[in-house]
Amino acid sequence: MIVCLLLVRGSSPLPTTPGASPMSTRGVLSKTLSPKDYEDYDLPTMVPIKPIHPDEGKPQRCDYDPCLESQIPCANLSITTGCLCRGVTLHNVAPEAPDLKSVSWEGSEVVVRWCAPYSYVTAYIVTVGGEQSKKFGKGERSSGLGDVENVAEVCVSAVNDAGSSEESCTMYQPRDSSLPLKAGLIGGALGFLLLLLLAVLLWRHRRQRNQEASISMHNTAEMTQ
């Protein structure tokens, strides 16, 4: 009997509101909220996003010239300012060859100038004629070689703890020491010729005046006779 009563009760329909259909009941449960229903809630405030310029925040190249002396190393500039350096080889790799710019006579001696490679460098070696060599600091970009009298090959190489670079070389043609003497001789000869020409012109002028004076005196004497 108890089982029959339970079966009869479970099969009976749920009480509904008169005139309401199952669809209308679901409509009440799934009611759409209107904007005024949100008045009691704190909605997040939308902050406008500032557009980013393509170049804004982009690192710039370091203001570093490898041909100038006594500069702050580019690595130090990069650390302090955030600029970008050209790739530099590590300390355990032999450096690249420096760029030899010129070898010329300046004032009282021959001067060689070069540009640093983009490598870790501890010193530079300058060689003249494959024999005479001088060592210079990593911050130097030029050197006086004194008076190079003969034609010689001048080379510059960079060194560090790992070794030395290939040499960057050029031929130096010494100045002609006889040029000042030749210029003096030519100038003296031209001056002598000029003085000689002036002397001849002056002699001819005086001779002409003497002849004119003699003719004038001769004519005067004839008129008095």
Residue pairs with C-beta under 8 A, 6 or more apart in sequence:
16 22
16 25
59 82
59 83
59 84
60 83
60 84
61 83
61 84
61 85
62 74
62 77
62 78
62 81
62 83
62 84
62 85
63 77
63 83
64 71
64 72
64 74
64 77
64 85
65 71
66 99
66 115
66 116
66 117
66 118
67 99
67 101
67 113
67 114
67 115
67 116
67 141
68 141
69 139
69 140
69 141
69 142
70 139
71 139
74 85
74 86
74 88
75 85
75 88
77 83
77 85
78 84
78 85
85 118
86 118
87 118
88 118
88 119
88 120
89 95
89 96
89 118
89 119
89 120
90 120
91 120
91 160
91 161
91 162
92 161
92 162
93 119
93 120
93 162
94 160
94 162
94 163
94 164
94 165
95 117
95 119
95 120
95 121
95 158
95 159
95 160
95 162
95 164
95 165
96 117
96 118
96 119
96 158
96 165
97 117
97 157
97 158
97 165
97 166
97 167
97 168
98 114
98 115
98 116
98 117
98 124
98 156
98 157
98 158
98 165
98 168
99 114
99 115
99 117
99 168
100 112
100 113
100 114
100 154
100 155
100 156
100 168
100 169
100 170
101 113
101 114
101 115
102 111
102 112
102 113
102 170
103 110
103 111
103 112
103 113
103 145
103 154
103 170
103 172
104 110
104 111
105 111
105 174
105 175
108 147
109 144
109 145
109 146
109 147
110 144
110 145
110 146
110 147
110 148
110 172
110 174
111 142
111 143
111 144
111 145
112 126
112 142
112 143
112 145
112 154
112 156
113 141
113 142
114 124
114 141
114 142
114 156
114 168
115 141
116 138
116 141
116 158
117 158
117 165
119 158
119 160
119 165
120 160
121 138
121 158
121 159
121 160
122 138
122 159
122 160
122 161
123 135
123 136
123 137
123 138
123 158
123 159
123 160
124 135
124 136
124 137
124 138
124 140
124 156
124 157
124 158
124 159
125 133
125 134
125 135
125 136
125 156
125 157
125 158
125 159
125 164
126 133
126 134
126 135
126 136
126 143
126 145
126 154
126 155
126 156
127 133
127 154
127 155
127 156
127 157
127 167
128 145
128 148
128 152
128 153
128 154
128 172
129 150
129 152
129 153
130 153
130 155
134 143
134 145
136 143
145 154
148 154
148 172
148 174
149 174
150 174
151 171
151 172
151 173
151 174
152 171
152 172
153 169
153 170
153 171
153 172
154 169
154 170
154 171
154 172
155 167
155 168
155 169
156 167
156 168
156 169
157 164
157 165
157 166
157 167
157 168
158 164
158 165
159 165
